[in-house]
Structure formats: structure tokens, C-alpha cells
């Protein structure tokens, strides 16, 4: 499997997790429209007031997607 990157959007506040879940649905739609291979999205609750939405993509797509989607940050994705 190629190296992959986790593009991350941070959401804060009492509705952070709900907003992150909604954002992840839009990321799924984007991945489907753009026919991104080996990608997936999701959301995670980090604390009561902080949640993230993420999109995991192949590393070679990182620069182009970062310009289009404007994530807050990114990190290498490693499967457990």
C-alpha cells in the first residue's frame, strides 16, 4: 500500500462533534466525485469541546487536495 496522509479539519465548541460528522459526509461526497482511490473520511471526538473531520488520501495527492480543500493540518496515516 502506498504511503497515505490524513488531512484534518478541527472544530471546537459544544457542537464540534456534530459539525465534524457533517463535514465528513461532505468529504465522502468529494472523494466519490473526484474518484479518489484508497481514500476514506471520518470524524473523531477528541474532547467535549474539540472534534475533527478527516480525509485519508494517498500522499501523492496531498498538495493538490490541500489547495482545494484547505485542511487545518495533516499527518502521516498509519494503520493499526
C-alpha positions, 0 to 999 in steps of 0.5 A: 500500500502506498504511503497515505496522509490524513488531512484534518479539519478541527472544530471546537465548541459544544457542537464540534462533534456534530459539525465534524460528522457533517463535514465528513459526509461532505468529504465522502461526497468529494472523494466519490466525485473526484474518484479518489482511490484508497481514500476514506473520511471520518470524524473523531471526538477528541474532547467535549469541546474539540472534534475533527473531520478527516480525509485519508488520501494517498500522499501523492495527492496531498498538495493538490487536495490541500489547495482545494480543500484547505485542511487545518493540518495533516499527518502521516496515516498509519494503520493499526 
